Amino acid sequence: MGRTVPTYRMTLESIIQSWSDFRRALPREDREVFDQMVNRARMHSSASTYAAFSDPVEGALLSILLEQEKEIRRLREKR
């Protein structure tokens, strides 16, 4: 018997796939940044699974924001 409820990771990949037309419309340099952003969403998929958001996009966006905040902090500390 197979699983009837997709995992968060599977759902996230589906969300990312739904963004493919948006990605395709971006200029090349923006596509690279977009890909980095998507990878940031993947970095915290375990936490998003644990949180069990009713809308899985919340987990993706929070993961991206968290990684951006960490990057801002690293850049400020370099100054």
N, CA, C, O and CB atoms as a CASP TS submission, in Angstrom:
PFRMAT TS
TARGET T0000
AUTHOR 0000-0000-0000
METHOD Language model
MODEL 1
PARENT N/A
ATOM      1  N   MET     1       0.833  -1.174   0.000  1.00  0.00           N
ATOM      2  CA  MET     1       0.000   0.000   0.000  1.00  0.00           C
ATOM      3  C   MET     1       0.887   1.251   0.000  1.00  0.00           C
ATOM      4  O   MET     1       1.828   1.350   0.788  1.00  0.00           O
ATOM      5  CB  MET     1      -0.953  -0.009   1.214  1.00  0.00           C
ATOM      6  N   GLY     2       0.584   2.195  -0.881  1.00  0.00           N
ATOM      7  CA  GLY     2       1.392   3.406  -0.986  1.00  0.00           C
ATOM      8  C   GLY     2       0.894   4.510  -0.082  1.00  0.00           C
ATOM      9  O   GLY     2      -0.172   4.420   0.528  1.00  0.00           O
ATOM     10  N   ARG     3       1.694   5.545  -0.015  1.00  0.00           N
ATOM     11  CA  ARG     3       1.320   6.709   0.791  1.00  0.00           C
ATOM     12  C   ARG     3       0.245   7.497   0.060  1.00  0.00           C
ATOM     13  O   ARG     3       0.293   7.651  -1.160  1.00  0.00           O
ATOM     14  CB  ARG     3       2.555   7.609   1.085  1.00  0.00           C
ATOM     15  N   THR     4      -0.706   7.983   0.803  1.00  0.00           N
ATOM     16  CA  THR     4      -1.762   8.792   0.188  1.00  0.00           C
ATOM     17  C   THR     4      -1.539  10.278   0.411  1.00  0.00           C
ATOM     18  O   THR     4      -2.099  11.109  -0.304  1.00  0.00           O
ATOM     19  CB  THR     4      -3.120   8.391   0.738  1.00  0.00           C
ATOM     20  N   VAL     5      -0.725  10.611   1.396  1.00  0.00           N
ATOM     21  CA  VAL     5      -0.437  12.014   1.691  1.00  0.00           C
ATOM     22  C   VAL     5       1.006  12.298   1.271  1.00  0.00           C
ATOM     23  O   VAL     5       1.932  11.663   1.775  1.00  0.00           O
ATOM     24  CB  VAL     5      -0.660  12.340   3.218  1.00  0.00           C
ATOM     25  N   PRO     6       1.204  13.246   0.351  1.00  0.00           N
ATOM     26  CA  PRO     6       2.576  13.536  -0.079  1.00  0.00           C
ATOM     27  C   PRO     6       3.382  14.168   1.055  1.00  0.00           C
ATOM     28  O   PRO     6       2.832  14.889   1.887  1.00  0.00           O
ATOM     29  CB  PRO     6       2.569  14.468  -1.306  1.00  0.00           C
ATOM     30  N   THR     7       4.674  13.897   1.084  1.00  0.00           N
ATOM     31  CA  THR     7       5.551  14.493   2.082  1.00  0.00           C
ATOM     32  C   THR     7       5.729  15.979   1.781  1.00  0.00           C
ATOM     33  O   THR     7       5.411  16.444   0.686  1.00  0.00           O
ATOM     34  CB  THR     7       6.922  13.771   2.115  1.00  0.00           C
ATOM     35  N   TYR     8       6.237  16.713   2.759  1.00  0.00           N
ATOM     36  CA  TYR     8       6.492  18.138   2.524  1.00  0.00           C
ATOM     37  C   TYR     8       7.484  18.315   1.380  1.00  0.00           C
ATOM     38  O   TYR     8       7.306  19.184   0.527  1.00  0.00           O
ATOM     39  CB  TYR     8       7.027  18.818   3.806  1.00  0.00           C
ATOM     40  N   ARG     9       8.523  17.494   1.365  1.00  0.00           N
ATOM     41  CA  ARG     9       9.530  17.620   0.306  1.00  0.00           C
ATOM     42  C   ARG     9       8.913  17.417  -1.074  1.00  0.00           C
ATOM     43  O   ARG     9       9.240  18.134  -2.019  1.00  0.00           O
ATOM     44  CB  ARG     9      10.663  16.611   0.526  1.00  0.00           C
ATOM     45  N   MET    10       8.024  16.441  -1.184  1.00  0.00           N
ATOM     46  CA  MET    10       7.343  16.208  -2.462  1.00  0.00           C
ATOM     47  C   MET    10       6.472  17.410  -2.828  1.00  0.00           C
ATOM     48  O   MET    10       6.436  17.835  -3.983  1.00  0.00           O
ATOM     49  CB  MET    10       6.484  14.922  -2.395  1.00  0.00           C
ATOM     50  N   THR    11       5.779  17.946  -1.840  1.00  0.00           N
ATOM     51  CA  THR    11       4.929  19.116  -2.072  1.00  0.00           C
ATOM     52  C   THR    11       5.769  20.320  -2.468  1.00  0.00           C
ATOM     53  O   THR    11       5.397  21.073  -3.368  1.00  0.00           O
ATOM     54  CB  THR    11       4.098  19.440  -0.819  1.00  0.00           C
ATOM     55  N   LEU    12       6.906  20.505  -1.796  1.00  0.00           N
ATOM     56  CA  LEU    12       7.798  21.615  -2.126  1.00  0.00           C
ATOM     57  C   LEU    12       8.283  21.506  -3.568  1.00  0.00           C
ATOM     58  O   LEU    12       8.301  22.501  -4.293  1.00  0.00           O
ATOM     59  CB  LEU    12       8.998  21.647  -1.164  1.00  0.00           C
ATOM     60  N   GLU    13       8.669  20.321  -3.982  1.00  0.00           N
ATOM     61  CA  GLU    13       9.119  20.142  -5.366  1.00  0.00           C
ATOM     62  C   GLU    13       7.991  20.453  -6.348  1.00  0.00           C
ATOM     63  O   GLU    13       8.235  20.989  -7.429  1.00  0.00           O
ATOM     64  CB  GLU    13       9.632  18.706  -5.585  1.00  0.00           C
ATOM     65  N   SER    14       6.772  20.120  -5.978  1.00  0.00           N
ATOM     66  CA  SER    14       5.618  20.443  -6.820  1.00  0.00           C
ATOM     67  C   SER    14       5.417  21.958  -6.912  1.00  0.00           C
ATOM     68  O   SER    14       5.108  22.486  -7.980  1.00  0.00           O
ATOM     69  CB  SER    14       4.346  19.771  -6.267  1.00  0.00           C
ATOM     70  N   ILE    15       5.592  22.644  -5.794  1.00  0.00           N
ATOM     71  CA  ILE    15       5.486  24.110  -5.774  1.00  0.00           C
ATOM     72  C   ILE    15       6.564  24.718  -6.664  1.00  0.00           C
ATOM     73  O   ILE    15       6.294  25.611  -7.467  1.00  0.00           O
ATOM     74  CB  ILE    15       5.609  24.658  -4.323  1.00  0.00           C
ATOM     75  N   ILE    16       7.780  24.225  -6.509  1.00  0.00           N
ATOM     76  CA  ILE    16       8.895  24.729  -7.313  1.00  0.00           C
ATOM     77  C   ILE    16       8.618  24.497  -8.795  1.00  0.00           C
ATOM     78  O   ILE    16       8.893  25.360  -9.628  1.00  0.00           O
ATOM     79  CB  ILE    16      10.223  24.049  -6.898  1.00  0.00           C
ATOM     80  N   GLN    17       8.080  23.342  -9.113  1.00  0.00           N
ATOM     81  CA  GLN    17       7.733  23.038 -10.506  1.00  0.00           C
ATOM     82  C   GLN    17       6.673  24.014 -11.022  1.00  0.00           C
ATOM     83  O   GLN    17       6.716  24.424 -12.182  1.00  0.00           O
ATOM     84  CB  GLN    17       7.226  21.582 -10.633  1.00  0.00           C
ATOM     85  N   SER    18       5.730  24.383 -10.164  1.00  0.00           N
ATOM     86  CA  SER    18       4.680  25.321 -10.593  1.00  0.00           C
ATOM     87  C   SER    18       5.243  26.717 -10.860  1.00  0.00           C
ATOM     88  O   SER    18       4.606  27.522 -11.540  1.00  0.00           O
ATOM     89  CB  SER    18       3.576  25.403  -9.530  1.00  0.00           C
ATOM     90  N   TRP    19       6.426  27.005 -10.332  1.00  0.00           N
ATOM     91  CA  TRP    19       7.086  28.288 -10.559  1.00  0.00           C
ATOM     92  C   TRP    19       7.966  28.276 -11.814  1.00  0.00           C
ATOM     93  O   TRP    19       8.619  29.276 -12.112  1.00  0.00           O
ATOM     94  CB  TRP    19       7.924  28.657  -9.347  1.00  0.00           C
ATOM     95  N   SER    20       7.992  27.175 -12.542  1.00  0.00           N
ATOM     96  CA  SER    20       8.934  27.029 -13.661  1.00  0.00           C
ATOM     97  C   SER    20       8.689  28.046 -14.786  1.00  0.00           C
ATOM     98  O   SER    20       9.647  28.517 -15.399  1.00  0.00           O
ATOM     99  CB  SER    20       8.842  25.619 -14.225  1.00  0.00           C
ATOM    100  N   ASP    21       7.437  28.389 -15.064  1.00  0.00           N
ATOM    101  CA  ASP    21       7.175  29.396 -16.103  1.00  0.00           C
ATOM    102  C   ASP    21       7.719  30.760 -15.684  1.00  0.00           C
ATOM    103  O   ASP    21       8.275  31.492 -16.503  1.00  0.00           O
ATOM    104  CB  ASP    21       5.661  29.495 -16.393  1.00  0.00           C
ATOM    105  N   PHE    22       7.556  31.093 -14.415  1.00  0.00           N
ATOM    106  CA  PHE    22       8.108  32.343 -13.885  1.00  0.00           C
ATOM    107  C   PHE    22       9.626  32.343 -14.054  1.00  0.00           C
ATOM    108  O   PHE    22      10.207  33.320 -14.526  1.00  0.00           O
ATOM    109  CB  PHE    22       7.725  32.530 -12.387  1.00  0.00           C
ATOM    110  N   ARG    23      10.259  31.236 -13.664  1.00  0.00           N
ATOM    111  CA  ARG    23      11.715  31.114 -13.779  1.00  0.00           C
ATOM    112  C   ARG    23      12.158  31.274 -15.224  1.00  0.00           C
ATOM    113  O   ARG    23      13.116  31.994 -15.507  1.00  0.00           O
ATOM    114  CB  ARG    23      12.190  29.761 -13.231  1.00  0.00           C
ATOM    115  N   ARG    24      11.474  30.617 -16.126  1.00  0.00           N
ATOM    116  CA  ARG    24      11.824  30.652 -17.544  1.00  0.00           C
ATOM    117  C   ARG    24      11.739  32.069 -18.108  1.00  0.00           C
ATOM    118  O   ARG    24      12.486  32.415 -19.024  1.00  0.00           O
ATOM    119  CB  ARG    24      10.910  29.719 -18.335  1.00  0.00           C
ATOM    120  N   ALA    25      10.845  32.883 -17.575  1.00  0.00           N
ATOM    121  CA  ALA    25      10.667  34.250 -18.069  1.00  0.00           C
ATOM    122  C   ALA    25      11.724  35.221 -17.538  1.00  0.00           C
ATOM    123  O   ALA    25      11.834  36.344 -18.030  1.00  0.00           O
ATOM    124  CB  ALA    25       9.292  34.751 -17.693  1.00  0.00           C
ATOM    125  N   LEU    26      12.492  34.802 -16.552  1.00  0.00           N
ATOM    126  CA  LEU    26      13.505  35.676 -15.966  1.00  0.00           C
ATOM    127  C   LEU    26      14.748  35.763 -16.852  1.00  0.00           C
ATOM    128  O   LEU    26      15.054  34.824 -17.586  1.00  0.00           O
ATOM    129  CB  LEU    26      13.890  35.177 -14.573  1.00  0.00           C
ATOM    130  N   PRO    27      15.466  36.890 -16.785  1.00  0.00           N
ATOM    131  CA  PRO    27      16.771  36.964 -17.447  1.00  0.00           C
ATOM    132  C   PRO    27      17.729  35.948 -16.806  1.00  0.00           C
ATOM    133  O   PRO    27      17.528  35.535 -15.664  1.00  0.00           O
ATOM    134  CB  PRO    27      17.359  38.413 -17.357  1.00  0.00           C
ATOM    135  N   ARG    28      18.749  35.560 -17.536  1.00  0.00           N
ATOM    136  CA  ARG    28      19.675  34.515 -17.083  1.00  0.00           C
ATOM    137  C   ARG    28      20.225  34.776 -15.674  1.00  0.00           C
ATOM    138  O   ARG    28      20.214  33.881 -14.829  1.00  0.00           O
ATOM    139  CB  ARG    28      20.829  34.395 -18.063  1.00  0.00           C
ATOM    140  N   GLU    29      20.705  35.998 -15.422  1.00  0.00           N
ATOM    141  CA  GLU    29      21.298  36.274 -14.106  1.00  0.00           C
ATOM    142  C   GLU    29      20.254  36.165 -12.993  1.00  0.00           C
ATOM    143  O   GLU    29      20.574  35.738 -11.883  1.00  0.00           O
ATOM    144  CB  GLU    29      21.937  37.675 -14.090  1.00  0.00           C
ATOM    145  N   ASP    30      19.021  36.545 -13.281  1.00  0.00           N
ATOM    146  CA  ASP    30      17.957  36.413 -12.287  1.00  0.00           C
ATOM    147  C   ASP    30      17.578  34.952 -12.076  1.00  0.00           C
ATOM    148  O   ASP    30      17.197  34.561 -10.973  1.00  0.00           O
ATOM    149  CB  ASP    30      16.729  37.216 -12.713  1.00  0.00           C
ATOM    150  N   ARG    31      17.680  34.144 -13.131  1.00  0.00           N
ATOM    151  CA  ARG    31      17.404  32.709 -12.985  1.00  0.00           C
ATOM    152  C   ARG    31      18.382  32.066 -12.015  1.00  0.00           C
ATOM    153  O   ARG    31      18.003  31.202 -11.223  1.00  0.00           O
ATOM    154  CB  ARG    31      17.476  32.004 -14.349  1.00  0.00           C
ATOM    155  N   GLU    32      19.639  32.487 -12.078  1.00  0.00           N
ATOM    156  CA  GLU    32      20.644  31.950 -11.157  1.00  0.00           C
ATOM    157  C   GLU    32      20.291  32.312  -9.719  1.00  0.00           C
ATOM    158  O   GLU    32      20.397  31.475  -8.823  1.00  0.00           O
ATOM    159  CB  GLU    32      22.050  32.482 -11.513  1.00  0.00           C
ATOM    160  N   VAL    33      19.876  33.542  -9.498  1.00  0.00           N
ATOM    161  CA  VAL    33      19.473  33.982  -8.158  1.00  0.00           C
ATOM    162  C   VAL    33      18.219  33.232  -7.723  1.00  0.00           C
ATOM    163  O   VAL    33      18.112  32.811  -6.571  1.00  0.00           O
ATOM    164  CB  VAL    33      19.225  35.514  -8.131  1.00  0.00           C
ATOM    165  N   PHE    34      17.283  33.066  -8.630  1.00  0.00           N
ATOM    166  CA  PHE    34      16.059  32.321  -8.333  1.00  0.00           C
ATOM    167  C   PHE    34      16.392  30.890  -7.910  1.00  0.00           C
ATOM    168  O   PHE    34      15.821  30.374  -6.949  1.00  0.00           O
ATOM    169  CB  PHE    34      15.119  32.311  -9.559  1.00  0.00           C
ATOM    170  N   ASP    35      17.312  30.254  -8.625  1.00  0.00           N
ATOM    171  CA  ASP    35      17.711  28.884  -8.277  1.00  0.00           C
ATOM    172  C   ASP    35      18.335  28.827  -6.886  1.00  0.00           C
ATOM    173  O   ASP    35      18.090  27.884  -6.134  1.00  0.00           O
ATOM    174  CB  ASP    35      18.700  28.334  -9.316  1.00  0.00           C
ATOM    175  N   GLN    36      19.136  29.826  -6.543  1.00  0.00           N
ATOM    176  CA  GLN    36      19.711  29.882  -5.195  1.00  0.00           C
ATOM    177  C   GLN    36      18.607  30.033  -4.154  1.00  0.00           C
ATOM    178  O   GLN    36      18.650  29.406  -3.096  1.00  0.00           O
ATOM    179  CB  GLN    36      20.719  31.049  -5.078  1.00  0.00           C
ATOM    180  N   MET    37      17.630  30.859  -4.460  1.00  0.00           N
ATOM    181  CA  MET    37      16.509  31.074  -3.548  1.00  0.00           C
ATOM    182  C   MET    37      15.738  29.771  -3.330  1.00  0.00           C
ATOM    183  O   MET    37      15.381  29.437  -2.200  1.00  0.00           O
ATOM    184  CB  MET    37      15.570  32.168  -4.096  1.00  0.00           C
ATOM    185  N   VAL    38      15.484  29.042  -4.410  1.00  0.00           N
ATOM    186  CA  VAL    38      14.762  27.775  -4.317  1.00  0.00           C
ATOM    187  C   VAL    38      15.561  26.772  -3.477  1.00  0.00           C
ATOM    188  O   VAL    38      14.989  26.018  -2.690  1.00  0.00           O
ATOM    189  CB  VAL    38      14.484  27.200  -5.730  1.00  0.00           C
ATOM    190  N   ASN    39      16.866  26.770  -3.649  1.00  0.00           N
ATOM    191  CA  ASN    39      17.690  25.870  -2.838  1.00  0.00           C
ATOM    192  C   ASN    39      17.617  26.232  -1.360  1.00  0.00           C
ATOM    193  O   ASN    39      17.703  25.357  -0.499  1.00  0.00           O
ATOM    194  CB  ASN    39      19.145  25.907  -3.311  1.00  0.00           C
ATOM    195  N   ARG    40      17.459  27.504  -1.067  1.00  0.00           N
ATOM    196  CA  ARG    40      17.290  27.929   0.326  1.00  0.00           C
ATOM    197  C   ARG    40      15.981  27.399   0.901  1.00  0.00           C
ATOM    198  O   ARG    40      15.909  27.064   2.083  1.00  0.00           O
ATOM    199  CB  ARG    40      17.330  29.464   0.431  1.00  0.00           C
ATOM    200  N   ALA    41      14.963  27.325   0.079  1.00  0.00           N
ATOM    201  CA  ALA    41      13.685  26.755   0.534  1.00  0.00           C
ATOM    202  C   ALA    41      13.861  25.283   0.888  1.00  0.00           C
ATOM    203  O   ALA    41      13.259  24.792   1.842  1.00  0.00           O
ATOM    204  CB  ALA    41      12.591  26.918  -0.553  1.00  0.00           C
ATOM    205  N   ARG    42      14.682  24.587   0.122  1.00  0.00           N
ATOM    206  CA  ARG    42      14.925  23.160   0.372  1.00  0.00           C
ATOM    207  C   ARG    42      15.736  22.921   1.641  1.00  0.00           C
ATOM    208  O   ARG    42      15.622  21.858   2.252  1.00  0.00           O
ATOM    209  CB  ARG    42      15.646  22.541  -0.813  1.00  0.00           C
ATOM    210  N   MET    43      16.547  23.886   2.044  1.00  0.00           N
ATOM    211  CA  MET    43      17.463  23.704   3.175  1.00  0.00           C
ATOM    212  C   MET    43      16.744  23.423   4.491  1.00  0.00           C
ATOM    213  O   MET    43      17.293  22.742   5.357  1.00  0.00           O
ATOM    214  CB  MET    43      18.326  24.929   3.331  1.00  0.00           C
ATOM    215  N   HIS    44      15.547  23.928   4.652  1.00  0.00           N
ATOM    216  CA  HIS    44      14.840  23.788   5.922  1.00  0.00           C
ATOM    217  C   HIS    44      13.554  22.980   5.773  1.00  0.00           C
ATOM    218  O   HIS    44      12.576  23.214   6.483  1.00  0.00           O
ATOM    219  CB  HIS    44      14.522  25.158   6.497  1.00  0.00           C
ATOM    220  N   SER    45      13.566  22.038   4.852  1.00  0.00           N
ATOM    221  CA  SER    45      12.352  21.253   4.625  1.00  0.00           C
ATOM    222  C   SER    45      12.004  20.384   5.836  1.00  0.00           C
ATOM    223  O   SER    45      10.831  20.093   6.069  1.00  0.00           O
ATOM    224  CB  SER    45      12.520  20.374   3.386  1.00  0.00           C
ATOM    225  N   SER    46      13.007  19.971   6.602  1.00  0.00           N
ATOM    226  CA  SER    46      12.705  19.184   7.808  1.00  0.00           C
ATOM    227  C   SER    46      11.921  20.010   8.824  1.00  0.00           C
ATOM    228  O   SER    46      10.963  19.522   9.423  1.00  0.00           O
ATOM    229  CB  SER    46      14.006  18.663   8.450  1.00  0.00           C
ATOM    230  N   ALA    47      12.331  21.260   9.014  1.00  0.00           N
ATOM    231  CA  ALA    47      11.617  22.136   9.947  1.00  0.00           C
ATOM    232  C   ALA    47      10.200  22.409   9.446  1.00  0.00           C
ATOM    233  O   ALA    47       9.257  22.468  10.236  1.00  0.00           O
ATOM    234  CB  ALA    47      12.381  23.464  10.138  1.00  0.00           C
ATOM    235  N   SER    48      10.057  22.574   8.146  1.00  0.00           N
ATOM    236  CA  SER    48       8.728  22.815   7.575  1.00  0.00           C
ATOM    237  C   SER    48       7.838  21.590   7.713  1.00  0.00           C
ATOM    238  O   SER    48       6.632  21.711   7.928  1.00  0.00           O
ATOM    239  CB  SER    48       8.842  23.211   6.102  1.00  0.00           C
ATOM    240  N   THR    49       8.432  20.414   7.590  1.00  0.00           N
ATOM    241  CA  THR    49       7.675  19.177   7.799  1.00  0.00           C
ATOM    242  C   THR    49       7.171  19.116   9.233  1.00  0.00           C
ATOM    243  O   THR    49       6.008  18.800   9.481  1.00  0.00           O
ATOM    244  CB  THR    49       8.544  17.935   7.478  1.00  0.00           C
ATOM    245  N   TYR    50       8.056  19.422  10.171  1.00  0.00           N
ATOM    246  CA  TYR    50       7.715  19.376  11.592  1.00  0.00           C
ATOM    247  C   TYR    50       6.631  20.400  11.932  1.00  0.00           C
ATOM    248  O   TYR    50       5.739  20.123  12.733  1.00  0.00           O
ATOM    249  CB  TYR    50       8.965  19.626  12.448  1.00  0.00           C
ATOM    250  N   ALA    51       6.711  21.578  11.322  1.00  0.00           N
ATOM    251  CA  ALA    51       5.751  22.649  11.618  1.00  0.00           C
ATOM    252  C   ALA    51       4.365  22.347  11.061  1.00  0.00           C
ATOM    253  O   ALA    51       3.368  22.836  11.592  1.00  0.00           O
ATOM    254  CB  ALA    51       6.250  23.971  11.053  1.00  0.00           C
ATOM    255  N   ALA    52       4.289  21.558  10.014  1.00  0.00           N
ATOM    256  CA  ALA    52       3.011  21.145   9.411  1.00  0.00           C
ATOM    257  C   ALA    52       2.100  22.341   9.109  1.00  0.00           C
ATOM    258  O   ALA    52       0.958  22.393   9.564  1.00  0.00           O
ATOM    259  CB  ALA    52       2.285  20.169  10.341  1.00  0.00           C
ATOM    260  N   PHE    53       2.619  23.290   8.342  1.00  0.00           N
ATOM    261  CA  PHE    53       1.829  24.453   7.932  1.00  0.00           C
ATOM    262  C   PHE    53       0.634  23.999   7.103  1.00  0.00           C
ATOM    263  O   PHE    53       0.727  23.024   6.358  1.00  0.00           O
ATOM    264  CB  PHE    53       2.696  25.454   7.128  1.00  0.00           C
ATOM    265  N   SER    54      -0.480  24.698   7.230  1.00  0.00           N
ATOM    266  CA  SER    54      -1.636  24.359   6.395  1.00  0.00           C
ATOM    267  C   SER    54      -1.364  24.715   4.931  1.00  0.00           C
ATOM    268  O   SER    54      -1.894  24.077   4.021  1.00  0.00           O
ATOM    269  CB  SER    54      -2.903  25.093   6.897  1.00  0.00           C
ATOM    270  N   ASP    55      -0.539  25.732   4.714  1.00  0.00           N
ATOM    271  CA  ASP    55      -0.114  26.093   3.362  1.00  0.00           C
ATOM    272  C   ASP    55       1.396  25.874   3.274  1.00  0.00           C
ATOM    273  O   ASP    55       2.153  26.612   3.905  1.00  0.00           O
ATOM    274  CB  ASP    55      -0.498  27.586   3.013  1.00  0.00           C
ATOM    275  N   PRO    56       1.847  24.892   2.518  1.00  0.00           N
ATOM    276  CA  PRO    56       3.273  24.576   2.463  1.00  0.00           C
ATOM    277  C   PRO    56       4.142  25.701   1.904  1.00  0.00           C
ATOM    278  O   PRO    56       5.357  25.696   2.103  1.00  0.00           O
ATOM    279  CB  PRO    56       3.475  23.352   1.641  1.00  0.00           C
ATOM    280  N   VAL    57       3.542  26.655   1.213  1.00  0.00           N
ATOM    281  CA  VAL    57       4.318  27.792   0.717  1.00  0.00           C
ATOM    282  C   VAL    57       4.874  28.594   1.894  1.00  0.00           C
ATOM    283  O   VAL    57       5.938  29.203   1.784  1.00  0.00           O
ATOM    284  CB  VAL    57       3.446  28.697  -0.196  1.00  0.00           C
ATOM    285  N   GLU    58       4.157  28.595   3.019  1.00  0.00           N
ATOM    286  CA  GLU    58       4.645  29.299   4.217  1.00  0.00           C
ATOM    287  C   GLU    58       6.016  28.785   4.625  1.00  0.00           C
ATOM    288  O   GLU    58       6.922  29.570   4.904  1.00  0.00           O
ATOM    289  CB  GLU    58       3.654  29.137   5.385  1.00  0.00           C
ATOM    290  N   GLY    59       6.164  27.486   4.660  1.00  0.00           N
ATOM    291  CA  GLY    59       7.448  26.895   5.028  1.00  0.00           C
ATOM    292  C   GLY    59       8.542  27.273   4.053  1.00  0.00           C
ATOM    293  O   GLY    59       9.667  27.568   4.458  1.00  0.00           O
ATOM    294  N   ALA    60       8.216  27.267   2.764  1.00  0.00           N
ATOM    295  CA  ALA    60       9.200  27.638   1.745  1.00  0.00           C
ATOM    296  C   ALA    60       9.633  29.092   1.926  1.00  0.00           C
ATOM    297  O   ALA    60      10.825  29.399   1.907  1.00  0.00           O
ATOM    298  CB  ALA    60       8.621  27.423   0.327  1.00  0.00           C
ATOM    299  N   LEU    61       8.663  29.977   2.100  1.00  0.00           N
ATOM    300  CA  LEU    61       8.987  31.399   2.241  1.00  0.00           C
ATOM    301  C   LEU    61       9.747  31.684   3.531  1.00  0.00           C
ATOM    302  O   LEU    61      10.686  32.481   3.533  1.00  0.00           O
ATOM    303  CB  LEU    61       7.714  32.234   2.200  1.00  0.00           C
ATOM    304  N   LEU    62       9.354  31.045   4.621  1.00  0.00           N
ATOM    305  CA  LEU    62      10.081  31.242   5.881  1.00  0.00           C
ATOM    306  C   LEU    62      11.515  30.736   5.774  1.00  0.00           C
ATOM    307  O   LEU    62      12.434  31.351   6.316  1.00  0.00           O
ATOM    308  CB  LEU    62       9.358  30.529   7.034  1.00  0.00           C
ATOM    309  N   SER    63      11.706  29.630   5.084  1.00  0.00           N
ATOM    310  CA  SER    63      13.057  29.096   4.887  1.00  0.00           C
ATOM    311  C   SER    63      13.914  30.068   4.087  1.00  0.00           C
ATOM    312  O   SER    63      15.073  30.309   4.425  1.00  0.00           O
ATOM    313  CB  SER    63      13.001  27.737   4.176  1.00  0.00           C
ATOM    314  N   ILE    64      13.342  30.621   3.033  1.00  0.00           N
ATOM    315  CA  ILE    64      14.065  31.590   2.206  1.00  0.00           C
ATOM    316  C   ILE    64      14.399  32.832   3.025  1.00  0.00           C
ATOM    317  O   ILE    64      15.527  33.323   2.980  1.00  0.00           O
ATOM    318  CB  ILE    64      13.234  31.974   0.959  1.00  0.00           C
ATOM    319  N   LEU    65      13.423  33.341   3.770  1.00  0.00           N
ATOM    320  CA  LEU    65      13.661  34.528   4.604  1.00  0.00           C
ATOM    321  C   LEU    65      14.717  34.273   5.670  1.00  0.00           C
ATOM    322  O   LEU    65      15.562  35.130   5.927  1.00  0.00           O
ATOM    323  CB  LEU    65      12.363  34.976   5.267  1.00  0.00           C
ATOM    324  N   LEU    66      14.674  33.110   6.286  1.00  0.00           N
ATOM    325  CA  LEU    66      15.659  32.764   7.307  1.00  0.00           C
ATOM    326  C   LEU    66      17.071  32.786   6.727  1.00  0.00           C
ATOM    327  O   LEU    66      17.983  33.356   7.325  1.00  0.00           O
ATOM    328  CB  LEU    66      15.351  31.383   7.903  1.00  0.00           C
ATOM    329  N   GLU    67      17.248  32.168   5.570  1.00  0.00           N
ATOM    330  CA  GLU    67      18.569  32.146   4.948  1.00  0.00           C
ATOM    331  C   GLU    67      19.008  33.535   4.507  1.00  0.00           C
ATOM    332  O   GLU    67      20.196  33.849   4.574  1.00  0.00           O
ATOM    333  CB  GLU    67      18.572  31.202   3.757  1.00  0.00           C
ATOM    334  N   GLN    68      18.080  34.372   4.061  1.00  0.00           N
ATOM    335  CA  GLN    68      18.430  35.743   3.697  1.00  0.00           C
ATOM    336  C   GLN    68      18.869  36.534   4.924  1.00  0.00           C
ATOM    337  O   GLN    68      19.832  37.299   4.859  1.00  0.00           O
ATOM    338  CB  GLN    68      17.243  36.439   3.016  1.00  0.00           C
ATOM    339  N   GLU    69      18.176  36.355   6.028  1.00  0.00           N
ATOM    340  CA  GLU    69      18.561  37.038   7.269  1.00  0.00           C
ATOM    341  C   GLU    69      19.951  36.597   7.725  1.00  0.00           C
ATOM    342  O   GLU    69      20.749  37.414   8.184  1.00  0.00           O
ATOM    343  CB  GLU    69      17.529  36.761   8.380  1.00  0.00           C
ATOM    344  N   LYS    70      20.231  35.314   7.595  1.00  0.00           N
ATOM    345  CA  LYS    70      21.556  34.811   7.960  1.00  0.00           C
ATOM    346  C   LYS    70      22.633  35.428   7.072  1.00  0.00           C
ATOM    347  O   LYS    70      23.717  35.770   7.544  1.00  0.00           O
ATOM    348  CB  LYS    70      21.596  33.279   7.855  1.00  0.00           C
ATOM    349  N   GLU    71      22.327  35.565   5.787  1.00  0.00           N
ATOM    350  CA  GLU    71      23.282  36.174   4.858  1.00  0.00           C
ATOM    351  C   GLU    71      23.497  37.650   5.195  1.00  0.00           C
ATOM    352  O   GLU    71      24.630  38.130   5.161  1.00  0.00           O
ATOM    353  CB  GLU    71      22.791  36.025   3.403  1.00  0.00           C
ATOM    354  N   ILE    72      22.436  38.367   5.515  1.00  0.00           N
ATOM    355  CA  ILE    72      22.561  39.772   5.922  1.00  0.00           C
ATOM    356  C   ILE    72      23.434  39.879   7.168  1.00  0.00           C
ATOM    357  O   ILE    72      24.298  40.751   7.250  1.00  0.00           O
ATOM    358  CB  ILE    72      21.165  40.396   6.187  1.00  0.00           C
ATOM    359  N   ARG    73      23.212  39.004   8.127  1.00  0.00           N
ATOM    360  CA  ARG    73      24.011  39.018   9.356  1.00  0.00           C
ATOM    361  C   ARG    73      25.486  38.775   9.048  1.00  0.00           C
ATOM    362  O   ARG    73      26.357  39.463   9.581  1.00  0.00           O
ATOM    363  CB  ARG    73      23.496  37.956  10.345  1.00  0.00           C
ATOM    364  N   ARG    74      25.765  37.790   8.181  1.00  0.00           N
ATOM    365  CA  ARG    74      27.160  37.504   7.813  1.00  0.00           C
ATOM    366  C   ARG    74      27.808  38.716   7.153  1.00  0.00           C
ATOM    367  O   ARG    74      28.961  39.037   7.437  1.00  0.00           O
ATOM    368  CB  ARG    74      27.232  36.288   6.866  1.00  0.00           C
ATOM    369  N   LEU    75      27.074  39.386   6.278  1.00  0.00           N
ATOM    370  CA  LEU    75      27.623  40.554   5.596  1.00  0.00           C
ATOM    371  C   LEU    75      27.874  41.707   6.568  1.00  0.00           C
ATOM    372  O   LEU    75      28.876  42.411   6.447  1.00  0.00           O
ATOM    373  CB  LEU    75      26.678  41.005   4.484  1.00  0.00           C
ATOM    374  N   ARG    76      26.980  41.901   7.520  1.00  0.00           N
ATOM    375  CA  ARG    76      27.169  42.966   8.516  1.00  0.00           C
ATOM    376  C   ARG    76      28.366  42.678   9.407  1.00  0.00           C
ATOM    377  O   ARG    76      29.104  43.592   9.775  1.00  0.00           O
ATOM    378  CB  ARG    76      25.909  43.131   9.374  1.00  0.00           C
ATOM    379  N   GLU    77      28.560  41.420   9.754  1.00  0.00           N
ATOM    380  CA  GLU    77      29.683  41.053  10.617  1.00  0.00           C
ATOM    381  C   GLU    77      31.019  41.212   9.903  1.00  0.00           C
ATOM    382  O   GLU    77      32.048  41.402  10.553  1.00  0.00           O
ATOM    383  CB  GLU    77      29.526  39.620  11.104  1.00  0.00           C
ATOM    384  N   LYS    78      31.017  41.138   8.578  1.00  0.00           N
ATOM    385  CA  LYS    78      32.250  41.303   7.806  1.00  0.00           C
ATOM    386  C   LYS    78      32.734  42.743   7.815  1.00  0.00           C
ATOM    387  O   LYS    78      33.929  42.996   7.660  1.00  0.00           O
ATOM    388  CB  LYS    78      32.039  40.843   6.375  1.00  0.00           C
ATOM    389  N   ARG    79      31.808  43.699   7.998  1.00  0.00           N
ATOM    390  CA  ARG    79      32.172  45.118   7.928  1.00  0.00           C
ATOM    391  C   ARG    79      33.134  45.501   8.997  1.00  0.00           C
ATOM    392  O   ARG    79      33.540  46.661   9.076  1.00  0.00           O
ATOM    393  CB  ARG    79      30.959  45.983   8.023  1.00  0.00           C
TER
END
